[in-house]
Amino acid sequence: MTLSDPEKAGVSHVPNIAWPPTIKCSAADAEQTHHVCGAARADRGTWHDADDVSALGQPFGFNITFYREDDRVSQAGPLTEQDIVARLEERLGRVHARQRLGIESDHEAQIFGQGLNFFHPENWYSVQAAMRTIFKLTGLYWRGQKNTERIEIRHNYVARQDLPPSFGGFTILQLSDLHADMNPGAMRRLIELLREVQYDICVLTGDYRGQTFGPFDAALEGVSQVRAQLKELVYGVLGNHDTIRMVPGLEEIGIRMLLNECETITRGDQQIHLAGVDDAHYYRADNIEKAASGIPPGGFSILLSHTPEIYRQAAHADFKLLLSGHTHGGQVCLPGSIPITLDSVLPRHMGSGPWRYHDMRGYTAVGVGSSVVAVRFNCAPEITLHHLQRPSSPGSDQASKRY
């Protein structure tokens, strides 16, 4: 069963909210289940007595479903609008779901005046087409596209005195700004790289879709291909390119979405807390107070936010580490990786890589994919491994390096 992987590694997660997860079992898992409880068996992918096995999870609040190994990705098929709304109401509550959907309907295609920035070129599709034509006329387009596939693996070392000792060496893989439907070459390269990296948990910091409104089935399909290469556990938050309607599909493929929510990760008798907020840049649906409400005083806490623009609020809420993306590091930069624009309201030194605000560490990933126009110049895409460490001596927790 997929839930057993983190347990083998000595890591477990304890939800702080009511959320019935689904345990998905493959054919190989079912054979093991048969030996353990005698309730089910697998015969070349054909299930017997599955209802009996599903009932086993009910006392513990789990839903158990079955799939063949070759069906894992295809199971996440398109849902109807009625199904999506029903699932969101069950997941968020009727009022919250209706409010969030209403905000999107009112503002999803707005170019001026919504969100933290006044101007949103990502919503102006005709401008994107014009920019693409300009790059092609100058002969830079194909070179810039090739650059989008040159993904680097970067390491960020976070040494803190207040890290629980059991989590020394704990590694978090961060993938940000996939824009999976408009970056097929980058997604292929990402899947290759994921076979090489070692980590304890993976976090996705938003922007799964290329466009900001309209269809999203292609984005979900692209993300599902990436998800199939990731081990448990995987957490995610929404970005300004994402619709709340994507949440049921993302959770269906095994990504635990944090919508102003928090989860607890346990090693032995020690814990850290992983919180995530809804999009804070465009829809401004973030609620840090709610996300942090279940974190005990003095607890070691990490916040996932698509944008780093909420760094002040996060620091004053006593988060120890903020992981974000959104800026793409500028995506199209001058020589020396000097960004022309970061599309964010924040100090420029927070636009990429590690930074610090008061006692909180932060990291802004430049992202895996590209948006508006799928090109990159002087700004290589990245996946990031964050290594949590205990300092070797008092005061040495100041160091955070990027390679």
N, C-alpha and C positions, 0 to 999 in steps of 0.2 A: 504494500500500500504506500502511496506517496507520502503519507504522514509519518511513516517510519524512518525516512531518510534523516531528518534532523535529530531524531531520537538516537540514532546510531552515532551521530557526531556529538552527542551530549548536549544538544541545544533543543529547547522546546519553546513554544510560544503560548501565552495565556491571554485570550482576548479579554479586554476590559469592558466590552460592550456585548449586547445580545446579537450574535451573528452566527447562524447555523452553517458551518462549513460543510462542504461535500467531500467525502473521501472517495477518490476515484481509484478503482482497482483494475489492473491489467490481468491478462490471462495467467501470467506467471504468478501474480499476487494471489489469484484465486486458488491456485494449487496449494499455496502456503496456508491460505485460509481454511482449506479443506482439512489439512493435517491438524490445524490448531483447534478448530471447533466442529469439524465434521458437517458443516451446514451447506457447503457449496463445493462444486468442483468445476473444472474447465475442460472442455473437450474441443480442441481446435477452435477456440474462440466462441463456442456455443455455451451459453450459461444454463445451469440447472439449479433449481431451488434458490434463485437469486432473491426472491422475496424474503426467504428465511434469513439470508445474510443481511439484507437491508434492515431488517428488524433489529439486528444486533446493535446498530448504532443509535437507535431511538432513545434508549435510557440515558445515553451520554450526550444527546443533542446533535448527533451527526446524521447526515444523509449519506448513505453509501450507494454509489452507482458504479456500473461496470462498463469497461470499454476494451476493445482489442487494441494492442499496441499500435497498429497501423491506423487506428481511428482517432487517436488522441487529438490531433489538430482539426480534423474534419468535423468533430463533434460540435465545434463552436460555429454552427451555421447561423445565418441571418435570423434574427427575431423580428416578429411583426411589431409595429408601433404599439399595439395594444399589449403585447407581451412585455415590452420594455417598460411601459408605464406601470404595469402591474408589479413587475419585479422591483422597480425603483420605489414604489409606494411601500412594498413589503420591507425593502432594505433600509429606507430612510424615514419612513413614516409618510402618511398622505400629504400633510401640509408642507413638509420640507421638500418632498419630491415635486409637488405642484409649483412651489415658489421657485425652485431651481430651474425647472423647465420653462417657467414663465419668463425668468430673467434672460434665458437664452433666446426665446422667441422674440423678445423686445430688442435685443442688442447684438445678436450674433453676426450680422453683416454690417454693423455700423463702422464707418471709416473715421469719423471725427467725434471727439467728445466723450467717449466711454473709457473707463479704466484709468490706470495711473498715467498713461500717456494720452496726449490729445489726438495724435495722428497715428493711424494703424494701417500701414501699407499692406500688411498681410491680408487684410480684408478687401483690398482693391485689386481684383483679379485682372483687370485690363492693364493696370500698371505693371503687374508681374509679367504679362505677356510682352509688354514693351521692353522691359529690362532684359528679358530672355533674348529678344531680337537684337538688342544693342550688343550683348555679349557675343552673339553669333556673328554679327557684322564685323566686330573687331577681331574675330578669330580666337577669342579667349574662352569661348563657351566649353569646348571639348576638353581643353586643358583643365579648366575649373572643375568639370565633371569628374575627370580622372582623379583630381585631388580629393574628392569626397570619399573615395574608396581607400585612401591611405590612412587608415585608422591606427592610432597609437595607443599602446597600453601605458597608462601613467599610474604612478604610485604616490599616495599621499599618506604621510606618517603623522598620526595624531597621538602625541604623548600627553597624558593627563594624570595628575596625582589622584584625582577623584574617580578614576575608572576602577570598577570592582576588579580585584585581582584575577578572578576566574576568566575575565574577558581580555586579559593580556594576550595579544596575538590574534584577536578576533578581527576578521577581514570582511569588509562590506564591498561588494561589487556594485558600482553605480553606472547605470545606463540612462542617458538623458536625451531628449529631443530626437527620437528615432525618425519621426516623419516617415514611417515605414512605407507608405504607399507611393511616395515620390522619390525614394532613394533605393531602388532595387539592388544596385551594385554595392552600396554601402552595407545593405542588409546581408548580402551574400558573404562579404568579407567579415562582418561581425560574427556570423555563425561559425566561420572558420576559427576566429580568434577565441570564441567561447570554449572551444575544446581544449585550449591551452591554460586557462586561468583557474586558480584555486581560490575559493572563498567560502564563507560561512552562510551569508545571506546575500540576496540581490535586491537592490532597490531601483525602481524606475521613476525618474522625476519628471514625467509628463511630456506632452506633445507627441502623441502617437500618430496623429494624422497630419497630412501635408497641408490641406486647406483648413480654413477656420469654420466653414459651414458647408452643409451639403452631405452627400453620402459618406459613409465611414466603413463600409464592409471591407473594402480593399485594405484599409489601415489595420483592421482587426485581423485579417488574414495574414498580413505581414508580421504583426506582433506575435501571432500564434506560432509562426515558423521560428521566431526567435525564442519564444517561451519554451518550445519543445526541446531546446538545447540547454535550458537552465535547470539547475537542481533546486530543490526546495531549500529555504523558503523564499518567496518572491513577494515584495510589497510594491505598491505604486501609488502615485497621486496624479491628478489631472493637471493639464496645462491649458494655456489660453487657446490652443488650437483644438482642444478636445471638447466634445459634448458629453454631458452627463449621461446621455443615452448609450454611451459606449461602456458604461460601468458593468451592466449585466454580462456583456460579451467578454470583457476583460476578466471578470471573476470566474466566468465559465471555463476559461482556459488556465486557471490556476494562479491568477494574480490577486493578492489580497489588497484591495483598494482602500486607502485611508482617507476618508472624507471628513476631515476635522475630528479624527479619531486617533486612538493610541493602542498599541499592542505591547505586551511585556515579553521579553526574551529572557529565558532562564538558563543558567549554567550552574549545575549543582544547587547550592542554596543562595546564589547571587543573581541579580537581575539588572538589566538595562531596559529602558523604555524607548520605543520607536513610535513617534507621532507623525502624522501627515495632515496637511491642510489642502482644502480645495483651492482652485485657481485664485490667486491673489492679484494677478496683473490686470486681466481684462474684466472678468465677471465679478471680481472682488468678493468671492464667496468664501473666503478664508475665515476661520474662527479659531484663533490660537488658544483663547481661553477655554473653549470646549475641548480642543485637542489635548490640552495639558491638564484637564480637570482630574484625570485619574492617576496622575503621576505624584507619588508621595514626596514630601519636602526632602530635599537633598538627594533625590534619586538621579541617577545618571541618565540623561535624556537626549535623544537625537531627534531633530525635526527635519522632515522632508517637505520641501516647498518647491514648486516649479520655478518660481522666481526668487532671487535673493533680496528683492526689494523690501521684504518684511524683516530685514536683519535687526532693526531696532526693537521691534515688538518681540522677536524671538529671544534676543539677549535679555530683555527685561523680564521675560517669562522663565528665565533661568535654564534655558536649553544650553547644553554644553557644546553641541555641534549642529550646524545647519548645512544640509546638503541640498544643492539646487542646480538649476541649469538656466534655460531660457535665452541667455544672451548670445549663444553660439560663439562666444569670444569675439564677436564682431562678424565672423564668417568671411567677409571680404575685408581684408586688412591691408594696411600699408606695410612696406618692408619693415621687419622688426616686430611683426605681429601687433602693430598699432591699430586698434579698431577705429573704423570710420564712425560707426554708431553701435551702441549696445542695446538700443530699444528698451532702455530701463532707466528708472530714476534712482540712481545710486552712485557712490564714488567710483571712479573708473578703475581703481585698483581692485575692486570687488568684481570686476567684469569677467574674470577667469582665474582659475587656480585657487590656491589657499589664501586665506586672509583671516583677520581677527578683528572683532569688535568687542570692547570691554573684555570680559572673561570668556566669551564665546568664540569658538573656532568656526570658520566657515569655509566652504569650498563651492566654487561655481564651475561646473563642468561645461566645456565648450560644445559638448554633444556629439552624438554619433552621426545623425543625419543633418540635412540642410533644408532650409525653407525659403519661400518666396521664389528664388531661383536656385536650383540644385547645383551650385558651384561653390568652391572655396578657394581663397587665395591667402597665403601667408597665415593660415590658421587651420592646422590639421585637426580632423575629428579625433575623438578620444573615447575610450572606456577607462574607468578609474577604479583602482583598488585602494580603498581606505583601510589602513592598518592601525587598529587601536592598540596603544601601548601604555604601559606604566613607565614613568620616567625612572632612569637609573639612579638619579639623585635629586633632592629637593631643588626646585627651581628650573630643572631642565625640561619641564613640560612646556617651555616656550617654543620648542623646535617643531616645525612642520615643514617637510621638504617635498619637493615635486621633482620627479625625474622624467 
